[in-house]
Amino acid sequence: MKNTIKVERAKLNISQTELAEQVKVSKQTIHSIETARFVPSTALALKIARFFKVRVEDIFELEDTD
């Protein structure tokens, strides 16, 4: 799953740690999501989207598996 969390963070000039604190997860979780090593739960994806005031689909995108 692709995501634009790093881009969204850059727009607001916030660190992984700051985002993690806002959505109540560890910095390591944010890093793992950004590097596509971890797919967030629906609830976490919604929290991240709500924080950035965008739709989940604006941040997360399924990669083609064909």
Backbone as CSV, one residue per row, in Angstrom:
resi,resn,N_x,N_y,N_z,CA_x,CA_y,CA_z,C_x,C_y,C_z
1,MET,0.846,-1.176,0.000,0.000,0.000,0.000,0.891,1.239,0.000
2,LYS,0.664,2.106,-0.968,1.402,3.369,-1.045,0.739,4.396,-0.134
3,ASN,1.525,5.370,0.300,0.934,6.446,1.091,1.736,7.729,0.912
4,THR,1.100,8.826,1.270,1.733,10.148,1.137,1.901,10.824,2.496
5,ILE,2.056,10.027,3.532,2.178,10.597,4.876,3.382,11.531,4.970
6,LYS,4.504,11.118,4.407,5.711,11.953,4.470,5.465,13.310,3.812
7,VAL,4.775,13.294,2.684,4.448,14.540,1.968,3.523,15.407,2.818
8,GLU,2.504,14.779,3.389,1.561,15.519,4.238,2.273,16.111,5.461
9,ARG,3.189,15.355,6.036,3.945,15.876,7.186,4.790,17.070,6.777
10,ALA,5.394,16.971,5.599,6.244,18.061,5.117,5.432,19.340,4.911
11,LYS,4.208,19.208,4.423,3.352,20.375,4.224,3.114,21.118,5.531
12,LEU,3.008,20.351,6.629,2.758,20.959,7.942,4.033,21.158,8.750
13,ASN,5.151,20.709,8.170,6.445,20.808,8.844,6.414,20.145,10.228
14,ILE,5.912,18.904,10.265,5.903,18.164,11.532,6.719,16.879,11.394
15,SER,7.237,16.428,12.502,8.066,15.223,12.525,7.207,13.968,12.661
16,GLN,7.846,12.837,12.460,7.163,11.563,12.697,6.715,11.477,14.154
17,THR,7.541,11.942,15.052,7.208,11.910,16.476,5.970,12.740,16.765
18,GLU,5.897,13.938,16.188,4.732,14.799,16.414,3.453,14.164,15.883
19,LEU,3.517,13.565,14.697,2.346,12.885,14.147,1.964,11.707,15.036
20,ALA,2.951,10.943,15.447,2.702,9.781,16.301,1.979,10.185,17.587
21,GLU,2.415,11.262,18.188,1.769,11.742,19.416,0.318,12.130,19.151
22,GLN,0.054,12.745,18.017,-1.298,13.198,17.691,-2.267,12.041,17.458
23,VAL,-1.761,10.942,16.877,-2.646,9.804,16.575,-2.449,8.647,17.552
24,LYS,-1.671,8.898,18.599,-1.499,7.952,19.714,-0.863,6.623,19.316
25,VAL,0.228,6.708,18.540,1.026,5.530,18.221,2.497,5.903,18.412
26,SER,3.390,4.939,18.217,4.821,5.217,18.357,5.384,5.820,17.075
27,LYS,6.518,6.479,17.219,7.225,7.017,16.056,7.590,5.875,15.112
28,GLN,7.945,4.730,15.670,8.309,3.571,14.859,7.131,3.112,13.991
29,THR,5.915,3.211,14.522,4.735,2.837,13.739,4.582,3.763,12.546
30,ILE,4.728,5.057,12.766,4.633,6.016,11.655,5.716,5.730,10.622
31,HIS,6.925,5.487,11.080,8.030,5.178,10.164,7.711,3.919,9.355
32,SER,7.206,2.894,9.999,6.886,1.636,9.317,5.776,1.818,8.286
33,ILE,4.800,2.665,8.595,3.732,2.939,7.632,4.299,3.713,6.446
34,GLU,5.098,4.745,6.717,5.671,5.569,5.644,6.526,4.746,4.691
35,THR,7.233,3.756,5.218,8.124,2.950,4.385,7.445,1.685,3.858
36,ALA,6.129,1.617,4.015,5.306,0.516,3.497,5.674,-0.841,4.083
37,ARG,6.196,-0.849,5.291,6.474,-2.112,5.978,5.306,-2.545,6.850
38,PHE,4.374,-1.628,7.075,3.226,-1.902,7.936,2.003,-1.221,7.332
39,VAL,0.907,-1.968,7.256,-0.362,-1.412,6.775,-1.191,-1.078,8.008
40,PRO,-1.589,0.176,8.151,-2.331,0.566,9.360,-3.733,-0.035,9.393
41,SER,-4.253,-0.137,10.591,-5.647,-0.557,10.739,-6.541,0.523,10.144
42,THR,-7.776,0.161,9.921,-8.742,1.139,9.408,-8.858,2.315,10.360
43,ALA,-8.916,2.016,11.654,-9.051,3.085,12.651,-7.856,4.027,12.613
44,LEU,-6.651,3.488,12.509,-5.462,4.342,12.472,-5.417,5.146,11.174
45,ALA,-5.766,4.529,10.065,-5.795,5.259,8.790,-6.769,6.425,8.864
46,LEU,-7.914,6.195,9.492,-8.898,7.270,9.653,-8.369,8.381,10.562
47,LYS,-7.681,8.014,11.632,-7.112,9.024,12.537,-6.075,9.881,11.804
48,ILE,-5.241,9.227,11.005,-4.209,9.958,10.261,-4.867,10.905,9.261
49,ALA,-5.849,10.419,8.531,-6.556,11.265,7.562,-7.249,12.427,8.259
50,ARG,-7.880,12.151,9.384,-8.568,13.217,10.125,-7.565,14.270,10.595
51,PHE,-6.403,13.825,11.054,-5.382,14.774,11.494,-4.996,15.718,10.352
52,PHE,-4.809,15.161,9.159,-4.406,15.976,8.010,-5.581,16.664,7.320
53,LYS,-6.809,16.380,7.788,-8.020,16.983,7.228,-8.187,16.651,5.746
54,VAL,-7.944,15.370,5.436,-8.132,14.867,4.079,-8.854,13.517,4.153
55,ARG,-9.248,13.008,3.006,-9.875,11.689,2.957,-8.800,10.610,3.033
56,VAL,-9.166,9.449,3.536,-8.224,8.325,3.608,-7.636,8.044,2.222
57,GLU,-8.482,8.112,1.195,-8.033,7.837,-0.168,-7.016,8.858,-0.674
58,ASP,-6.958,10.021,-0.040,-5.972,11.030,-0.427,-4.584,10.701,0.117
59,ILE,-4.525,9.821,1.112,-3.250,9.457,1.730,-2.819,8.044,1.356
60,PHE,-3.768,7.112,1.360,-3.452,5.705,1.124,-3.983,5.239,-0.220
61,GLU,-3.154,4.450,-0.913,-3.543,3.928,-2.223,-3.099,2.479,-2.338
62,LEU,-4.014,1.621,-2.767,-3.660,0.224,-2.989,-2.775,0.135,-4.227
63,GLU,-1.763,-0.705,-4.133,-0.905,-0.947,-5.294,-1.503,-2.081,-6.107
64,ASP,-1.352,-2.018,-7.404,-1.843,-3.097,-8.263,-1.053,-4.364,-7.962
65,THR,-1.769,-5.469,-7.857,-1.118,-6.750,-7.572,-1.139,-7.658,-8.785
66,ASP,-1.597,-7.144,-9.917,-1.667,-7.961,-11.142,-0.309,-8.181,-11.741
